Amino acid sequence: MNAEKLLKQKGINPDELVLRIDREEALVGIMEAIEEYCPSVKIEKMSKKDLEGLIDSLGEDIINYHPEDYHPERSALLGYIDALKKCGMTNDEEEAIDFC
């Protein structure tokens, strides 16, 4: 699913900045990490509240983690395990995103 389309579908402003990137750019990175580490997750099933929180949490994670191997995105995903499990995340995928 297209990041901009998903944001608009949930009523989230795709142009609102998360640090110096907008929400669409943030979601693209998160979706790439999901595709790489937990492809069972259907991000479009996530509630608007959880999706906004996940996207916005990426800002702090960008400050705290280096960009290789989707570390900021994976850190953001780790904060939303319960919501992601409702969207299809498996236990193996949960282990795959945990880099600590």
N, C-alpha and C positions, 0 to 999 in steps of 0.2 A: 504494500500500500504506500502511496505517496505521502511524504511527511506533511506537506502543506495541506493536502486534502484531509488528512486525519485531524490536524489541528483545527481546521475550519469546521469539520464535522462535529467536533467536541465543543465548538464555540470558544476556542482559545486563539487569541491574537497571535498569528505567526510572526509578526514583525516586532513583538516586544523583545527587548534585549535580555539575554542571559550573559552577564558580563559584557563583552564586546561582540558577542554573536547573538543573532536573533533566535527565537525559539525553534524556528524551522531548521536552522543550521545545527542547533543543539540536538534536536530530535533525529536528524539525519545521522549524526555520530552515534547516538544511542541505538538507533535501528541497525546500524552497521555492526555494532557490538553484539546485539541480539542475534543477528544473522550468523555471526561468527561463533558465538559461544552458547547460545540457547535458542536454536531455530524452532523449537516447539512453541515458543511464546507467540501468542497472537496479540500484539500490542494494541490493536484496534479494539480489543475487548476491555481494556483498562478504563476505569472511570475517569471523567474529566478531572476530578480532584486529584486522583493519584497520578495521572499523566502530567498535570501542571507541577505537582510536587517533584516528580521524577526529573522533569526537564529543568526546573529551577534549581534543584539540588546539584546539578552538574556544575554550576558556577563555582561553588566552593571546592568541588572535587578537582576542577581544572587548576585551581591555585595549589592544592595539596599534592597532586600526583603528576608524574611525567606523562607525556602523551603517547608513549609507545604501548603497543598491545592493548589499546583502549582502556588503560588504567582509570582515567576519570569516569568514563562511561560505565565501566564495570563497577566502580565504587558506588556510583549513583544507583545502578541496578541492585546492588547488595542491600541498599537501604529500602528497597521496595519488594523484597522477596515474597511476602504474603500476597501482595497484589499481583505479582508476576505468576505465582503458582495458580492463582485463579484464572490466569490467561494461558495456562498450559505448561508452565515451566516444570521440568522434571528434576529429580534429585541430582542426577548426573550433571545436568546443565547448571544447577546451583553450585556444585563443586567446581565446574569449569570456569565460572566467572570469579571465584574467590581466589585472588592472587596473593593474599597475605599469608 
